[in-house]
Amino acid sequence: MGRKLAAVTVGFIIAWYAGAMVNFFPFSIAGDLTVNAIAYTGLLVCVTAVLCAGWVVEELRRAEKPKKGGDGRDERHMGEDVPGGEERAE
């Protein structure tokens, strides 16, 4: 987790620096450097949010997968510890 967080942070800084080197190219039409920088930063924040959302979904899917070995339960025992679960398990 720490490695991905560091990669996202470093990638954001590199992308922002690269944008500054080319005068925030896609947004340079406005003519005002402050507006260009704010618009470019907004774009980078959106891209970062999408990347982080994908990362969260990946972690949630990984957490849902059954672990090796499990806890020794199979389908026959599902729902026994829940009231009314015996009927639903069949």
Secondary structure in CASP SS format (residue, H / E / C, confidence):
PFRMAT SS
TARGET T0000
AUTHOR 0000-0000-0000
METHOD secondary structure of the structure
MODEL  1
M C 1.00
G H 1.00
R H 1.00
K H 1.00
L H 1.00
A H 1.00
A H 1.00
V H 1.00
T H 1.00
V H 1.00
G H 1.00
F H 1.00
I H 1.00
I H 1.00
A H 1.00
W H 1.00
Y H 1.00
A H 1.00
G H 1.00
A H 1.00
M H 1.00
V C 1.00
N C 1.00
F C 1.00
F H 1.00
P H 1.00
F H 1.00
S C 1.00
I C 1.00
A C 1.00
G C 1.00
D C 1.00
L H 1.00
T H 1.00
V H 1.00
N H 1.00
A H 1.00
I H 1.00
A H 1.00
Y H 1.00
T H 1.00
G H 1.00
L H 1.00
L H 1.00
V H 1.00
C H 1.00
V H 1.00
T H 1.00
A H 1.00
V H 1.00
L H 1.00
C H 1.00
A H 1.00
G H 1.00
W H 1.00
V H 1.00
V H 1.00
E H 1.00
E H 1.00
L H 1.00
R H 1.00
R H 1.00
A H 1.00
E H 1.00
K C 1.00
P C 1.00
K C 1.00
K C 1.00
G C 1.00
G C 1.00
D C 1.00
G C 1.00
R C 1.00
D C 1.00
E H 1.00
R H 1.00
H H 1.00
M C 1.00
G C 1.00
E C 1.00
D C 1.00
V C 1.00
P C 1.00
G C 1.00
G H 1.00
E H 1.00
E H 1.00
R H 1.00
A H 1.00
E C 1.00
END
